[in-house]
């Protein structure tokens, strides 16, 4: 008898759960899927960018000192990286707002994966920003080492100023 009551309760629970799931609109379910898919693309894209930046940093740092040449003589690379980091900061701010909205949305459930997909995308972009900054510094350090002023260290300020005047 207890087994039948348990089974009937289980069936009722399953049916009630199905009713709740079917009550969610198809538009909402599509929006959830699209959001999670988009965030996965962002995560993969910026994870790849971070890996490529780390590889570039390793390559720059492994160049033999005697073979080093300027990489960014006109500072265009550094400026481009700074611009990219700023734009990624804007993207991070937007995604943080969307993440907070997803957390507060009563129509979303944890198992939908929306909030966690934002978390992964945000983490990936933050990592990419760090790696871009590392790349900028590697380029700047390389160029500083091969600059005409790399003949230092200088014993006094006058020697440094003489070197700066050329």
N, C-alpha and C positions, 0 to 999 in steps of 0.2 A: 504494500500500500504506500509506504514512504517513498519507494522508488518511483511510483507513478506520479506522485505529487511533485517530486524533484524533477522528473522528466517534463511534466506539464509546465512547471515553473521555468525550466530551461528553454523550452519551446517558446513560451510567452516572452522571455527575455530576448531571444533571437528575433522573434517577430517584431517586438517593440524597437529593437535596434535597427532592423531593416526599415521600419517606418521612418525613424529619425533620419537615417541615411538618405532615403528617397526624398525626404522633405528638403534636403539641400538642393538648391537649384543647379542646373547644369552649367549656368553661367559662372556661378561661384566655383564649381569644381574645375572648370576650364581655366578660370583666373588663377586658382591655386596651382594647377599644373604648369601654366605659362610662367608664373612667378618663380616656381622652383626650378624649371628648366632654364630660365634666363639667369638666375643666380648661379646655377651650375656652370653655365657658359662663362660667366664672369670669373668664377672660382678657377676654372681650368685655364682661362686666358691669362689671368694675372699670376697664377702659379708658374705657368710657362715663362712669362716675362721675368719673374724673379729668378728662375733657373738660368735663363740666358744672361741676365745681368751678373749673377754670381760667376758664371763661366767666363764672361768678359773680364771681370775683376781679376779672376785667377790668371787669365792670359796676360793681362797688362802687368800684373805683379811678377810674373815669371819671366818677363823679358830681361835678358842679361843687360846689366847697366851700360856696358860699352855699346850695345846695339840700340839703346833707347833713342827715340826721336819724339819731337812734340806731337801730341795727338790733337790738341785743341788750341792751336795758336791764337785763334780769333775768339775764343770763348763761346762759340756757337753751340758746342755740345753741352757744356755746363749750363748755358742759358736754356737750352731745350729740355734738359733733364729737370731743371728748376721749374720750368713751365709745366712739364708733365706731372711733377710731384704736386704742384698747386692744384692742377685740374683733378688729380686723383683725390686730393683732400676735399674738393667740392663734391666729388662722387661719394666719398666716404660719409660726408655729412648728410647727403640725400639718402643713402642706404641706411644710415643710423635712424633717421626719421621713419623710414618705411619699416624698419625692424621694430621700432617701438610701436608703430601702428599695428603691425601684425601681432605683437604680443597682446595688445589691448583689444583686438578684434574678437568679439564673442562668437562670431561665426566660424572662426578657425579653431582647429584642435591641434594639439601637439603632434599627433601622428600625421597631420597634413604635411609637416616638414617645412612650412613657410618660414617661421622664425629661425629655425636652425639653418636653413639655406642662406638666409641673410647673414647669419653669424659666420658661416664658412666663407662667403663671398667677401665680407668685410675683413676677415683675417687674412685672406689671400691678397687683397689690395694693400693692406697695411704692410705685409711682408714685401710686396713688390716695391712699395715706397722706400722701405729700408734698403732694399737691394739697389734701387736706382740711386739712392744717396751714396751708398758704398761705391757704386760705379763712378759717380761724379768725383768723389774724393780720390779714387784710384787714378783717374785721368788727371786731376789737378796735381797730385803728388808726382806722377810721371813727368808732367810738364815742368814742375818746379825743379825736379832733379836734372833736367836737361837744359834748363834756362841758363843764359849767360851768367846769372848771379849764383849759379850753383857752385862757383869757385870758392865760396866762403868755407868755413865761417870767417867772419871779419873780426879783426881785433878791436876796431872802434867804429864809431858811426861815420866818420869821415871816409873810411875805406868803402863802407856800404854806399854812401852817397856818390862816391866816385864811380862805383860800379853801376849804379842806377843811371848816371849821366852818360854812361857808355864810353 
